[in-house]
Amino acid sequence: MNTPTLINLAQIQNRIKEACIKAERNPDEVKLLLATKTVPSEKIKEVLATGENLIAENKVQELKEKFQDLADTPHTNHFIGHLQSNKIKEILKYNVTCIQSLDRLSLAKKLQQRLDFENKTIEALIQINTSDEESKFGIHPNEAISLIEEVAQLDRIHIKGLMTIGLFSDDHEKVRKCFQKLKNIQQQVKALNIPNVVMKELSMGMSGDLEIAIAEGATIVRVGTAIFGKRNYPDTYYWNENKNIV
Ligand SMILES: *Cc1c(COP(=O)(O)O)cnc(C)c1O
């Protein structure tokens, strides 16, 4: 059935494919992650039914609310929001397999402690602030490598790559610089051959800039609006805990 959501999905799949062809990359190298904040379970299920399987929430509360509804639909859960350390327990309870927004050592240490207690492991991407905007989380590029080296020592956290939110701008070259910065850090980290660190994933690119991200090497693009429609909440609600406008 061709619902608006599924038509949008097909368009995004096509954009990803076209961008890969243009960048002379194999489309299999780029995963689509569905950014499902504010999206009701029914709509998420509709997309999962087509064979898509990677979804991510920004807030633990929403993860919790949709958990039961999605329990019977096969999928993988990542977490892409700012994570408060008092929510770690819940993240683990709701089967998040990768935290893409790991951006500070204090959080990593508490996560390690809890994983130890539960005898579990988790994957993580290090979120880097490549745009210097105050409204977004992520470690400063200059501090990224030392954070990675420290997190690498926590044996229950397996770093699989890096994540960033590109600059919101119509100036494509400025946006491109953000993604290049992430790629550059990836190359630097790779060269260090740090035990327990794999630099496979570059999670970058969203509804508005996925083509640029793919051209610069994205392996995961995170798409919400272009599939599910416009959200009723401003993004600052999700990206800056001190300025909750809603
Ligand atoms: C919401 C969100 C996205 C998706 O953004 P859209 O512009 O709706 O595609 C990607 N990454 C993060 C971290 C998000 O919070």
The ligand as a MOL file (V3000), in Angstrom:
LIG
                    3D

  0  0  0     0  0            999 V3000
M  V30 BEGIN CTAB
M  V30 COUNTS 15 15 0 0 0
M  V30 BEGIN ATOM
M  V30 1 C 16.0180 14.0610 14.7350 0
M  V30 2 C 17.3920 13.6390 14.4830 0
M  V30 3 C 17.7970 13.2550 13.2060 0
M  V30 4 C 16.8900 13.2710 12.0020 0
M  V30 5 O 16.6840 14.5890 11.6050 0
M  V30 6 P 15.7290 14.9590 10.3810 0
M  V30 7 O 16.1730 16.2930 9.9730 0
M  V30 8 O 14.3510 14.9140 10.8970 0
M  V30 9 O 15.9660 13.9320 9.3210 0
M  V30 10 C 19.1140 12.8450 13.0690 0
M  V30 11 N 19.9720 12.8140 14.0970 0
M  V30 12 C 19.6210 13.2010 15.3260 0
M  V30 13 C 20.6110 13.1580 16.4220 0
M  V30 14 C 18.3240 13.6330 15.5540 0
M  V30 15 O 17.9770 14.0210 16.7710 0
M  V30 END ATOM
M  V30 BEGIN BOND
M  V30 1 1 1 2
M  V30 2 1 2 3
M  V30 3 2 2 14
M  V30 4 1 3 4
M  V30 5 2 3 10
M  V30 6 1 4 5
M  V30 7 1 5 6
M  V30 8 2 6 7
M  V30 9 1 6 8
M  V30 10 1 6 9
M  V30 11 1 10 11
M  V30 12 2 11 12
M  V30 13 1 12 13
M  V30 14 1 12 14
M  V30 15 1 14 15
M  V30 END BOND
M  V30 END CTAB
M  END
